Amino acid sequence: MITRVVRIGAVEDPESAFADAGRILRDGGLVVFPTETVYGLGADATNAEAVEGIYRCKGRPSDNPLIVHVASVEQAGTIALVTPETRKLMERFWPGPLTLVLPVLPGVPSIVTAGLPTVAVRMPDHEVALRLIRAAGKPVAAPSANRSTRPSPTDAQAVLEDMDGLVEMVIDAGPAALGVESTVVDATGPGLVLLRPGGVPVEIMEEFLGEAVATDASALEKRSPGTRHRHYAPSIPVVLMDPGELWKNEPAILEAGEMLAYMGMADPPGPVYSAVTFRSVEEYGRGLFQTLRLFERSGAKAVLAELPGETGLGRAIADRLRRASEKRR
């Protein structure tokens, strides 16, 4: 298969390009598209065979449910039970990087939900994504557009590293603005339960709700996309360090020797082969996955990654680093 790359801003007739992308989705094909978080691998969420193509293309375990992307609150109501309480959340945080796990309605293929009675839904804050969903006329199931366990792609180059020849179209709209996937919360009960930290900090949700957002580890492993298996890992080991921590005699560090790469918000605590220092937690989020891919291409033998703080966006970055690491703390 030849993958067509459409660069938004470089095409003479963007409406025709979106019409083609919508047709591909309606015909059961796969289209990669940008969101504010990462690039997504999209298929018609109402077509079980099309969604099966997502799992096959990614090598994704079938027990890992998908996020369904919609272009409006009304469209969300065609696949999930939307209560007055969840509608308030949608009106406050959509479009945006918040995924709500809700009771699923009849008609959604079980392959989308991994057989669960719930479905994960979000409305992305990216005009290209919204135009694609409208052009398809269907809700679009879309995990990140990478091979399973690989770092999520935040630009079209990273997408093509994993997906070239496997999908019919890639829509290139430049780098993702956020760089970290959406926050996922279980909204099926009387209170919200955090399943995956992400682009909407928990603190902002708690301020809006006037109450705490709970964390349930057992629910996390069962109902949230992107939490049941190792994710985000480059082809070289990732070793974690706390802020200000000195070198430790980790085997991966000793084996890397002078070929060690470093990423974090402080200067590296010793000599390294390659280093990327981020000036803010927002910059860390935007550059996280791109830097992991950069390091594996650089010839480095291991990555030493400094964990950010566990508040705000830092909580999501730390979560992704722990899932990418062979040594979790």
MOKANOR-V162236 format. One line per field, one symbol per residue. ss: DSSP state (~ for helix, > for strand, _ for the rest). psi: psi as a letter, one per 40 degrees, with the letter a starting at -180 (. if undefined). burial: 1 if it has 9 or more other C-alpha atoms within 8 Angstrom, else 0. Layout:
# MOKANOR-V162236
ss = ???
psi = ???
burial = ???
This chain:
# MOKANOR-V162236
ss = ___>>>>______~~~~~~~~~~~~~____>>>______>>>>>___~~~~~~~~~~~________>>>___~~~~___>___~~~~~~~~~~____>>>>>>>_____~~~~____>>>>>____~~~~~~~~~~___>>>>>___________~~~~~~~~_____>>>>__________>>>>______>>>>_____~~~~~~~~____>>_~~~~~~~_____________>>>>>_________~~~~~~~~~>>>>>_________>>>>___~~~~~~~~~~~~~~~~~~___>>>>>______~~~~~~~~~~~~__>__
psi = hhhhhhhheeidgdddddddddddddeeahhhiiieciiihiiheehdddddddddddfhheehiihhhieiddddeeeihhidddddddddeiiifhhhhihiiiehhdddefeieiihhihighddddddddddeiihhhaigiiheiiiheidddddddeheeidihhhfaiiddeiiihhihfeadiihhdhiadhiddddddddeiihihhddddedehifeeihiehaeiihhiiiheiiiifhddddddbefhiiiaeiiieihidiihhieiddddddecddddddddeeeieihhhhhaifiadddddddddddeiehi.
burial = 00100111001001001110111111011111111111111111111101111110110100011111111010111011110001101100111111111111100111111100011111111101111111110111111111101111111101100111011111111001011111111111000111111111110011000000100100111011101101111101111110000000000110010011111111010001111011001011111111111011000111111111000111111111111110000
